[in-house]
Amino acid sequence: MPTFTSFDFRGSNGDVIKGSFTLNQGAGLMLGFNFSKNIGIQGEINYYSVSQKYADQNISRDVDISYINIPVLLSLNTDKTMPVNLNVVVGPQFGYNVGAKISNNGNQNQNTTEATVAVKRGDIGVAYGAGLEIALNQSHTFRLDFGFRGFYGLVAMDGSKEGANTYNIVVNASRKSYGGYLGLALMF
């Protein structure tokens, strides 16, 4: 599940440093229930890690943040029983931060304050996407599934500073991500 994500960072002087979109990886599982050939619901558990680099006053920093996301999505399909099915999905997504860290490359002695990554443990937002399923067998129960998924966070992700002489590099902003997925689906 390749994902493109970007963050803005706060520099040691308080200025905002624009992040650029970086390619990251993830993986997940999906379970769905179809009410009819055109309408269904699906729940997912997805893990992804975001890594991004930025520079602040001759110090190069690597930031890593990992999330487990649980979207619950309404699925609208052209026809689940056909050899080819187009679908769109939309619904809430609940995120849980499972780790965040920062590492420095360069001379840290220039400043007496230390950069920290303070991110809230949980967030909520809207997940959306579109996909294409192609049947791989005669009964159309084994499918190749690929598509696009986006996420727009509704909650600011930045947390509180962790101590004296520290500053949080995460800017008061919500998560936004765009990704693609490729997988195999089994209908029963």
KOLLO-242662 format. One line per field, with one value per residue: residue in three letters; x, z, y of N, C-alpha, C, O in turn. Coordinates in Angstrom, 1 decimal. Atoms other than C-alpha are relative to their C-alpha. Example, Ala and Ser with C-alpha at 12.3 -4.5 7.8 and 13.67 -1.06 7.14 Angstrom:
<nodes>
residu <- (ALA  SER)
nxx <- (0.9  -0.9)
nzz <- (0.0  0.0)
nyy <- (-1.2  -1.1)
caxx <- (12.3  13.7)
cazz <- (7.8  7.1)
cayy <- (-4.5  -1.1)
cxx <- (0.9  -0.8)
czz <- (0.0  0.8)
cyy <- (1.2  1.1)
oxx <- (1.9  -0.3)
ozz <- (0.7  0.9)
oyy <- (1.2  2.2)
</nodes>
This chain:
<nodes>
residu <- (MET  PRO  THR  PHE  THR  SER  PHE  ASP  PHE  ARG  GLY  SER  ASN  GLY  ASP  VAL  ILE  LYS  GLY  SER  PHE  THR  LEU  ASN  GLN  GLY  ALA  GLY  LEU  MET  LEU  GLY  PHE  ASN  PHE  SER  LYS  ASN  ILE  GLY  ILE  GLN  GLY  GLU  ILE  ASN  TYR  TYR  SER  VAL  SER  GLN  LYS  TYR  ALA  ASP  GLN  ASN  ILE  SER  ARG  ASP  VAL  ASP  ILE  SER  TYR  ILE  ASN  ILE  PRO  VAL  LEU  LEU  SER  LEU  ASN  THR  ASP  LYS  THR  MET  PRO  VAL  ASN  LEU  ASN  VAL  VAL  VAL  GLY  PRO  GLN  PHE  GLY  TYR  ASN  VAL  GLY  ALA  LYS  ILE  SER  ASN  ASN  GLY  ASN  GLN  ASN  GLN  ASN  THR  THR  GLU  ALA  THR  VAL  ALA  VAL  LYS  ARG  GLY  ASP  ILE  GLY  VAL  ALA  TYR  GLY  ALA  GLY  LEU  GLU  ILE  ALA  LEU  ASN  GLN  SER  HIS  THR  PHE  ARG  LEU  ASP  PHE  GLY  PHE  ARG  GLY  PHE  TYR  GLY  LEU  VAL  ALA  MET  ASP  GLY  SER  LYS  GLU  GLY  ALA  ASN  THR  TYR  ASN  ILE  VAL  VAL  ASN  ALA  SER  ARG  LYS  SER  TYR  GLY  GLY  TYR  LEU  GLY  LEU  ALA  LEU  MET  PHE)
nxx <- (0.8  -0.8  0.8  -0.7  0.4  -0.9  0.2  -0.8  -0.7  -0.3  -1.4  -0.4  0.3  1.5  0.4  0.6  -0.7  0.9  -0.4  0.3  0.6  -1.0  0.5  -0.2  0.7  0.9  0.6  1.3  1.0  1.3  1.1  1.2  1.2  0.8  1.4  0.6  -1.1  -0.4  -0.3  -0.6  -0.8  -1.3  -0.9  -1.4  -1.1  -1.1  -1.2  -1.0  -1.0  -0.3  -1.4  -0.3  -1.2  0.0  -1.2  0.2  -1.2  -1.2  0.2  0.9  0.8  0.8  1.2  0.8  1.3  0.7  1.4  1.0  1.3  1.1  1.1  1.3  0.4  1.2  -0.5  1.0  -0.6  0.7  0.7  -0.9  0.1  -0.6  -1.4  -0.7  0.8  -0.5  0.6  -0.5  0.2  -0.1  0.4  -0.9  -1.2  -0.5  -1.4  -0.7  -1.5  -0.7  -1.4  -0.5  -1.3  -0.8  -1.4  -0.7  -1.2  -0.6  -0.5  1.1  -0.5  0.3  1.2  0.1  1.3  -0.1  1.2  0.7  1.2  1.1  1.2  1.1  0.1  1.1  0.6  1.1  0.1  0.8  -0.7  0.7  -0.7  0.6  -0.8  0.4  -0.2  0.1  0.1  -1.1  0.5  1.3  1.1  -0.2  -0.1  -1.4  -0.2  -1.1  0.7  -0.9  0.7  -0.5  0.6  -0.3  0.4  -0.1  0.1  0.9  -0.5  -1.4  -0.8  -1.1  0.2  -0.7  -1.4  -0.3  -0.8  -0.6  -1.0  0.4  1.1  0.6  -0.2  1.2  0.9  1.4  0.7  0.6  -0.6  0.6  -0.9  0.5  -0.7  0.5  -0.1  0.1  0.2  0.8  1.3  0.7  1.4  0.6)
nzz <- (0.0  0.0  -0.4  0.0  -1.2  -0.2  -1.3  -0.2  -1.2  -0.7  -0.3  -1.4  -0.2  0.0  1.4  0.5  1.1  0.8  0.3  1.4  0.0  0.1  0.2  -1.1  0.2  -1.0  0.3  -0.7  0.2  0.2  -0.1  0.5  0.1  1.0  -0.2  1.3  1.0  0.2  -1.3  -1.0  -1.0  -0.2  -1.0  0.3  -0.9  0.8  -0.7  0.8  -0.7  0.8  -0.2  0.8  -0.4  0.2  -0.6  -0.8  -0.5  0.2  -0.6  0.8  -0.9  0.5  -0.9  0.3  -0.7  0.4  -0.3  0.3  0.4  0.1  0.7  0.2  1.2  0.8  1.3  1.0  1.0  1.3  -0.2  -0.6  0.6  1.3  0.0  -0.3  -0.9  -0.5  -1.3  -0.7  -1.4  -0.8  -1.4  -1.0  -0.2  -1.3  0.0  -1.3  0.2  -0.7  -0.2  0.7  -0.4  0.8  -0.1  0.5  0.6  0.1  -1.3  -0.9  -1.0  0.3  -0.7  -1.3  -0.1  0.7  0.8  -0.4  0.8  -0.9  0.9  -0.7  0.1  0.8  0.8  0.8  1.3  1.1  1.0  1.3  1.0  1.1  0.3  1.1  -0.3  1.2  -0.4  0.4  0.2  0.6  -0.9  -0.3  -1.5  -0.3  0.8  -0.2  -0.4  -0.1  0.1  -0.7  -1.3  -0.6  -1.3  -0.4  -1.5  -0.6  -1.3  0.1  -0.5  -0.8  -1.4  -0.9  -0.1  -1.0  -1.2  0.1  1.0  1.2  0.8  0.8  1.4  0.8  0.2  -0.3  1.2  0.0  1.0  1.3  0.8  1.2  0.3  0.9  -0.6  0.9  -0.9  0.4  -0.8  0.1  -0.3  -0.4)
nyy <- (-1.2  -1.2  -1.1  -1.3  -0.9  -1.1  -0.8  -1.2  0.0  -1.3  -0.2  -0.4  -1.4  -0.1  -0.1  1.3  0.6  0.8  1.4  0.4  1.3  1.1  1.4  0.9  1.3  0.5  1.3  0.0  1.0  -0.5  1.0  -0.7  0.7  -0.6  0.0  0.4  0.0  -1.4  -0.7  0.8  -0.7  0.7  -0.5  0.3  -0.3  -0.4  -0.6  -0.7  -0.8  -1.2  -0.5  -1.2  -0.7  -1.4  -0.6  -1.2  -0.6  0.9  1.3  0.9  0.8  1.1  0.2  1.2  0.1  1.2  0.0  1.0  -0.7  0.9  -0.7  0.7  -0.6  0.4  0.4  0.0  0.8  0.2  1.3  0.9  1.3  0.0  0.3  -1.2  -0.9  -1.3  -0.4  -1.2  0.2  -1.2  0.2  -0.5  0.8  -0.2  0.3  0.1  -0.2  1.0  -0.4  -1.2  -0.3  -0.9  0.1  -1.1  0.2  -1.3  -0.6  -0.3  -0.9  -1.3  -0.4  0.7  0.7  1.3  0.3  1.2  0.3  0.2  0.2  0.6  1.5  0.4  -1.0  0.4  -0.8  0.5  0.8  0.1  0.6  0.7  1.1  0.8  1.4  0.9  1.4  0.9  1.4  0.1  -0.3  -1.4  -0.1  -0.3  -1.3  -0.9  -1.2  -1.1  -1.3  -1.2  -0.3  -1.2  -0.2  -1.4  0.0  -1.1  -0.4  -0.4  1.1  -0.3  0.1  -0.9  0.2  1.0  -0.5  -1.3  -0.1  0.8  -0.5  1.0  -0.3  0.3  -1.2  0.2  0.3  1.3  0.9  0.2  1.0  0.5  1.3  1.1  1.4  1.1  1.2  1.1  0.1  1.3  -0.2  1.3)
caxx <- (0.0  2.2  1.1  2.1  2.1  3.4  3.8  4.8  7.3  8.1  11.6  13.6  12.8  9.0  8.9  6.9  9.0  7.0  7.2  7.2  5.2  7.2  6.5  5.9  4.6  1.8  -0.2  -3.7  -6.6  -10.2  -13.5  -16.7  -20.3  -22.5  -26.1  -26.8  -24.7  -24.4  -24.1  -21.9  -19.9  -16.3  -14.0  -10.3  -7.2  -4.3  -0.7  1.5  4.6  5.4  9.1  10.1  13.3  13.7  16.5  16.5  19.5  22.2  20.6  19.1  16.3  14.5  10.9  9.1  5.4  3.5  -0.3  -2.9  -6.0  -9.4  -11.8  -15.5  -16.7  -19.9  -19.1  -21.1  -20.4  -21.3  -22.1  -20.2  -21.3  -19.7  -16.2  -15.2  -16.5  -15.9  -16.5  -16.3  -16.0  -16.5  -16.7  -15.1  -11.6  -10.2  -6.4  -4.1  -0.5  1.7  5.0  6.8  10.5  13.0  16.7  19.2  22.1  24.4  25.6  22.9  25.0  23.8  20.7  19.9  16.3  15.7  13.2  10.6  7.7  4.6  1.6  -1.8  -2.5  -5.8  -7.5  -10.6  -11.2  -12.9  -11.6  -12.6  -11.6  -12.3  -11.2  -11.4  -11.9  -11.2  -12.3  -9.6  -11.8  -15.0  -17.2  -15.9  -15.1  -11.3  -10.4  -7.5  -8.4  -6.6  -7.4  -6.9  -7.5  -7.5  -7.8  -8.6  -8.1  -10.7  -8.6  -5.3  -2.5  0.0  0.3  1.9  5.6  7.4  9.5  11.4  13.8  11.9  9.7  7.3  8.2  4.7  2.6  -1.0  -2.5  -4.5  -3.3  -3.9  -2.7  -3.2  -2.4  -2.8  -3.5  -3.2  -4.5  -6.3  -10.0  -11.9  -15.7  -17.7)
cazz <- (0.0  -1.2  0.4  -0.2  2.9  3.7  7.0  7.8  10.5  13.1  13.2  16.3  15.7  15.4  11.6  9.6  7.3  4.4  4.1  0.7  -0.2  0.4  -0.6  2.3  2.7  4.5  4.7  5.8  6.0  4.9  5.7  3.9  3.8  0.7  1.3  -2.5  -5.7  -5.5  -1.8  0.9  4.0  4.7  7.7  7.5  9.7  8.1  9.3  7.8  8.7  7.5  7.2  6.2  6.3  6.7  7.6  10.3  10.9  9.5  11.3  9.1  10.8  10.1  11.5  11.7  12.7  12.6  12.6  12.8  10.9  11.1  8.4  8.3  4.8  2.8  -0.6  -3.7  -6.6  -10.3  -9.7  -7.4  -9.3  -12.6  -13.8  -13.5  -10.7  -10.1  -6.6  -4.6  -0.8  1.9  5.7  9.0  9.8  13.3  13.7  16.5  16.7  17.6  17.6  16.7  16.8  15.5  14.8  14.1  11.7  12.2  15.0  17.7  19.9  18.1  20.1  23.7  23.0  21.7  18.9  19.9  18.0  20.1  18.3  19.7  20.3  18.4  15.6  13.4  9.8  6.5  4.3  0.6  -2.5  -5.7  -6.9  -9.6  -9.0  -11.7  -11.3  -11.5  -11.6  -13.3  -10.3  -9.8  -6.1  -6.3  -7.4  -8.0  -6.3  -6.8  -6.5  -4.7  -1.1  0.5  4.0  5.4  9.2  11.2  14.3  14.7  15.2  17.2  20.9  23.9  24.3  26.4  28.8  29.5  26.8  24.1  21.2  19.2  15.5  14.4  13.2  14.4  11.4  10.6  8.7  5.0  2.9  -0.5  -1.5  -3.8  -3.0  -4.6  -3.1  -3.5  -2.4  -1.7  -1.8  0.0)
cayy <- (0.0  2.9  6.1  9.8  12.0  15.4  17.3  20.8  21.3  24.0  25.2  26.1  29.8  29.1  29.4  26.8  24.6  23.2  19.4  17.7  14.6  11.4  7.8  5.5  1.9  0.2  -3.0  -3.9  -6.3  -5.8  -7.6  -6.6  -7.5  -6.9  -6.0  -6.4  -6.5  -2.7  -1.8  -3.0  -2.1  -2.8  -2.5  -2.4  -2.5  -0.7  0.0  2.6  4.4  8.0  9.0  12.5  14.6  18.3  20.7  23.4  25.6  23.2  20.3  17.5  15.7  12.4  12.1  8.8  8.4  5.2  4.7  2.0  3.2  1.6  2.9  1.8  2.4  2.4  0.7  1.5  -0.9  -1.3  -5.0  -7.3  -10.4  -9.4  -10.2  -6.5  -4.2  -0.5  0.8  4.0  4.0  6.7  6.7  7.6  6.5  6.1  6.4  5.4  6.6  3.7  5.6  8.8  9.6  12.1  11.7  14.4  14.5  17.5  19.8  19.9  22.3  25.4  25.6  24.9  23.7  20.2  19.2  16.7  15.0  15.3  13.8  12.9  9.2  9.2  11.0  10.8  11.8  10.9  8.1  7.9  6.2  4.3  0.9  -1.7  -5.5  -8.1  -11.7  -14.3  -17.4  -18.6  -18.1  -14.5  -15.2  -14.7  -11.1  -8.8  -5.5  -2.2  1.5  4.8  5.8  9.2  10.4  13.9  14.3  16.3  16.6  18.5  15.9  17.9  17.2  18.9  19.6  17.0  19.1  22.2  23.4  21.5  22.5  20.4  20.2  19.1  22.1  22.4  20.6  17.5  14.4  14.1  11.2  9.8  6.2  3.3  -0.3  -3.6  -6.9  -10.1  -10.5  -13.7  -13.5  -16.2)
cxx <- (0.9  -0.9  0.9  -0.5  0.9  -0.4  0.7  0.6  0.3  1.5  0.3  -0.3  -1.5  -0.5  -0.5  0.9  -0.9  0.6  -0.3  -0.6  1.1  -0.8  0.3  -0.8  -0.9  -0.6  -1.3  -0.8  -1.4  -1.0  -1.2  -1.2  -0.9  -1.5  -0.7  1.2  0.6  0.4  0.6  0.7  1.3  0.7  1.4  0.9  1.3  1.2  0.8  0.9  0.4  1.5  0.2  1.2  -0.3  1.2  -0.4  1.3  1.2  -0.2  -1.0  -0.7  -0.8  -1.2  -0.7  -1.2  -0.7  -1.5  -0.6  -1.3  -1.1  -1.2  -1.2  -0.7  -1.2  0.6  -1.1  0.7  -0.8  -0.8  1.1  0.0  0.6  1.5  0.8  -1.0  0.7  -0.7  0.6  -0.4  0.1  -0.5  1.0  1.2  0.5  1.5  0.6  1.5  0.7  1.5  0.4  1.4  0.7  1.5  0.7  1.3  0.6  0.3  -1.2  0.4  -0.3  -1.1  -0.2  -1.4  0.1  -1.4  -0.6  -1.2  -1.1  -1.3  -1.1  -0.1  -1.1  -0.5  -1.2  -0.1  -0.9  0.9  -0.9  0.9  -0.8  0.9  -0.6  0.3  -0.1  0.0  1.1  -0.4  -1.4  -1.2  0.1  0.2  1.5  0.4  1.3  -0.7  1.1  -0.7  0.7  -0.8  0.5  -0.5  0.2  -0.3  -0.9  0.5  1.5  0.9  1.1  -0.4  0.8  1.5  0.3  0.8  0.6  1.1  -0.2  -1.0  -0.5  0.1  -1.3  -0.9  -1.4  -0.7  -0.5  0.7  -0.7  0.9  -0.8  0.8  -0.6  0.0  -0.1  -0.1  -0.8  -1.2  -0.6  -1.4  -0.6  -1.4)
czz <- (0.0  0.3  -0.1  1.1  0.1  1.3  -0.1  1.4  0.6  0.3  1.4  0.3  -0.1  -1.4  -0.5  -1.2  -0.8  -0.3  -1.5  0.1  -0.2  -0.2  1.2  -0.3  1.1  -0.4  0.8  -0.4  -0.1  0.1  -0.4  0.0  -1.1  0.3  -1.3  -0.9  -0.2  1.3  1.0  1.1  0.2  1.2  -0.3  1.2  -0.8  0.8  -1.0  0.8  -1.0  0.4  -0.8  0.6  -0.2  0.7  0.7  0.6  0.0  0.7  -0.9  1.0  -0.7  1.0  -0.5  0.9  -0.5  0.5  -0.3  -0.3  -0.1  -0.6  0.0  -1.1  -0.7  -1.4  -1.0  -1.3  -1.3  0.0  0.5  -0.6  -1.4  0.0  0.3  0.8  0.3  1.3  0.5  1.5  0.8  1.4  1.0  0.1  1.4  0.0  1.4  -0.3  0.9  0.2  -0.8  0.6  -0.9  0.2  -0.7  -0.7  -0.2  1.4  0.8  1.0  -0.3  0.8  1.3  0.2  -0.9  -0.7  0.5  -1.0  1.0  -0.8  0.9  -0.2  -1.0  -0.9  -0.8  -1.3  -0.9  -1.0  -1.2  -1.0  -1.1  -0.3  -1.2  0.4  -1.3  0.5  -0.6  -0.2  -0.6  0.9  0.6  1.5  0.4  -0.9  0.3  0.2  0.1  -0.2  0.8  1.3  0.5  1.4  0.3  1.5  0.4  1.3  -0.2  0.7  1.0  1.5  0.8  0.0  1.2  1.2  -0.2  -1.1  -1.2  -0.8  -0.9  -1.5  -0.8  0.1  0.3  -1.4  0.1  -1.1  -1.3  -0.7  -1.2  -0.4  -1.0  0.7  -1.0  0.9  -0.7  0.9  -0.3  0.4  0.3  0.6)
cyy <- (1.2  1.2  1.3  0.8  1.1  0.7  1.3  0.0  1.4  0.0  0.5  1.4  0.2  0.1  -1.4  -0.4  -0.9  -1.4  -0.3  -1.4  -1.0  -1.3  -0.8  -1.3  -0.3  -1.3  0.0  -1.2  0.6  -1.1  0.8  -0.9  0.7  -0.2  -0.4  0.1  1.4  0.7  -0.9  0.8  -0.8  0.7  -0.4  0.3  0.2  0.5  0.7  0.9  1.2  0.4  1.2  0.7  1.5  0.6  1.3  0.5  -0.9  -1.3  -0.8  -0.9  -1.0  -0.2  -1.2  -0.1  -1.2  0.0  -1.3  0.7  -1.1  0.8  -1.0  0.7  -0.5  -0.2  0.0  -0.6  0.0  -1.3  -1.0  -1.4  -0.1  -0.2  1.3  0.9  1.3  0.3  1.3  -0.3  1.4  -0.4  0.5  -0.9  0.4  -0.3  0.0  0.1  -1.1  0.3  1.2  0.2  1.0  -0.3  1.1  -0.4  1.4  0.5  0.5  1.1  1.5  0.6  -0.7  -0.7  -1.2  -0.2  -1.3  -0.2  -0.4  -0.1  -0.7  -1.4  -0.4  1.1  -0.6  0.8  -0.8  -0.8  -0.1  -0.6  -0.6  -1.2  -0.8  -1.5  -0.8  -1.4  -0.8  -1.4  0.1  0.5  1.4  0.2  0.4  1.2  0.7  1.4  1.1  1.3  1.1  0.2  1.3  0.1  1.5  0.0  1.2  0.5  0.4  -1.1  0.4  -0.1  1.0  -0.2  -0.9  0.4  1.4  0.0  -0.9  0.8  -1.1  0.4  -0.2  1.3  -0.4  -0.2  -1.4  -0.9  0.0  -1.0  -0.5  -1.3  -0.8  -1.3  -1.0  -1.2  -1.0  -0.1  -1.4  0.3  -1.4  0.3)
oxx <- (1.1  -2.0  2.1  -1.7  2.1  -1.6  1.7  0.0  0.2  2.0  -0.6  -0.5  -2.0  -1.7  -0.1  1.1  -1.4  1.8  -1.2  -0.3  2.0  -1.9  1.4  -1.6  -0.8  -0.3  -1.5  -0.5  -1.7  -0.8  -1.5  -1.1  -1.0  -1.9  -1.8  2.4  1.7  1.1  0.1  0.6  1.3  0.7  1.6  0.5  1.7  0.9  1.0  0.5  0.6  1.7  -0.1  1.5  -1.0  1.9  -1.3  1.9  1.8  0.8  -2.1  -0.1  -1.4  -0.9  -1.0  -1.1  -0.9  -1.7  -0.2  -1.8  -0.9  -1.9  -1.1  -1.1  -1.5  1.4  -2.1  1.8  -2.1  -1.9  2.0  1.0  0.8  2.1  2.0  -2.1  1.9  -1.9  1.7  -1.4  0.8  -1.4  2.0  1.2  0.6  1.8  0.1  2.0  0.5  2.3  0.0  1.6  0.3  1.9  0.2  2.0  0.2  0.3  -1.8  -0.5  -0.1  -1.2  0.1  -1.6  0.8  -2.4  0.1  -1.7  -1.1  -1.7  -0.8  0.2  -0.9  -0.3  -1.4  0.3  -1.7  1.8  -2.1  2.1  -2.0  2.1  -1.7  1.4  -1.0  0.9  1.5  0.4  -2.0  -2.1  -0.8  -0.1  1.7  0.3  1.8  -1.6  2.1  -1.8  1.9  -1.9  1.7  -1.4  1.2  -1.4  -0.7  0.0  2.2  0.5  1.6  -1.6  1.2  2.0  -0.5  0.9  0.4  1.7  0.7  -1.7  0.3  -0.2  -1.3  -1.2  -1.8  -1.2  -0.2  1.4  -2.0  2.2  -2.0  2.0  -1.8  0.8  -0.7  0.6  -1.3  -1.1  -0.6  -1.7  -0.4  -2.1)
ozz <- (1.1  -0.1  0.2  1.2  -0.2  1.7  -0.8  2.3  -0.1  0.8  2.1  1.5  0.0  -1.6  0.0  -2.1  -0.2  -0.7  -2.1  1.0  -1.0  0.3  1.6  -1.2  2.2  -1.5  1.8  -1.3  0.5  -0.4  0.2  0.0  -1.0  0.4  -1.3  -0.5  -0.7  1.2  1.2  1.0  0.1  1.3  -0.9  2.1  -1.4  1.8  -2.1  1.8  -2.2  1.6  -2.0  1.8  -1.1  1.5  0.3  1.4  1.0  0.8  -1.1  1.8  -1.8  2.2  -1.7  2.1  -1.8  1.6  -1.2  0.5  -0.7  0.0  -0.1  -1.0  -0.7  -1.9  -0.8  -1.7  -1.2  -0.4  -0.3  -0.5  -1.9  1.0  0.8  0.4  0.8  1.5  0.1  1.8  0.3  1.6  0.6  -0.1  1.7  -0.4  2.3  -1.0  2.1  0.7  -1.9  1.8  -2.1  1.4  -1.7  -0.3  -1.0  2.4  0.5  1.6  0.5  1.0  1.4  1.1  -1.9  -0.2  0.7  -1.6  1.6  -1.4  1.7  -1.3  -1.7  -0.5  -0.8  -1.3  -0.6  -1.5  -1.1  -0.9  -1.1  -0.2  -1.6  0.9  -2.1  1.2  -1.8  -0.6  -0.7  0.4  1.4  2.1  1.5  -2.2  1.4  -0.5  0.8  -0.7  1.1  1.4  0.4  1.8  0.0  1.9  -0.1  1.8  -0.9  1.7  1.6  1.9  0.3  -0.2  2.1  2.2  -1.3  -1.3  -1.9  -0.3  -1.3  -1.9  -2.0  1.2  0.0  -2.0  1.0  -1.9  -1.3  -0.7  -1.3  -0.3  -1.4  1.7  -2.1  1.9  -1.8  2.1  -1.4  1.6  -0.4  1.0)
oyy <- (1.8  1.3  1.3  1.1  1.0  0.8  1.4  -0.6  2.3  -1.0  0.8  1.8  1.4  0.0  -2.4  0.4  -1.9  -1.5  0.4  -2.2  -0.9  -1.4  -1.0  -1.3  0.2  -1.8  0.7  -2.0  1.6  -2.3  1.9  -2.1  1.9  -1.3  -1.1  0.2  1.6  1.8  -2.0  2.1  -2.0  1.9  -1.5  1.0  -0.7  1.3  0.2  1.4  1.0  0.5  1.2  0.6  1.9  -0.1  2.0  -0.2  -1.2  -2.1  -0.3  -1.6  -0.7  -0.4  -1.4  0.1  -1.3  0.4  -2.0  1.4  -2.2  1.5  -2.2  1.9  -1.7  0.6  -0.7  -0.2  0.2  -1.4  -1.4  -2.1  -1.2  0.0  1.2  1.1  1.2  0.0  1.8  -0.9  2.3  -1.2  1.1  -2.1  1.6  -1.4  0.6  -0.8  -1.1  -0.5  1.3  0.1  1.1  -0.6  1.6  -1.4  2.2  -0.3  1.6  1.7  2.3  1.8  -1.9  -1.5  -1.2  0.0  -2.2  0.8  -1.5  0.9  -1.5  -1.9  -1.3  2.3  -1.8  2.0  -1.7  -0.2  -0.2  -0.7  -0.6  -1.1  -0.5  -1.8  -0.5  -1.8  -0.6  -2.2  1.1  1.1  1.9  1.3  0.8  1.1  0.7  1.8  0.9  1.4  1.0  -0.1  1.6  -0.6  2.1  -0.4  2.3  1.5  -0.3  -1.7  -0.5  0.1  2.0  -1.3  -1.1  -0.3  2.0  -1.1  -1.4  1.6  -2.0  1.5  0.3  1.7  -1.5  0.7  -2.2  -0.3  0.1  -0.8  -0.5  -1.3  -0.6  -1.5  -0.8  -1.4  -0.9  0.1  -1.9  0.7  -2.4  -0.6)
</nodes>
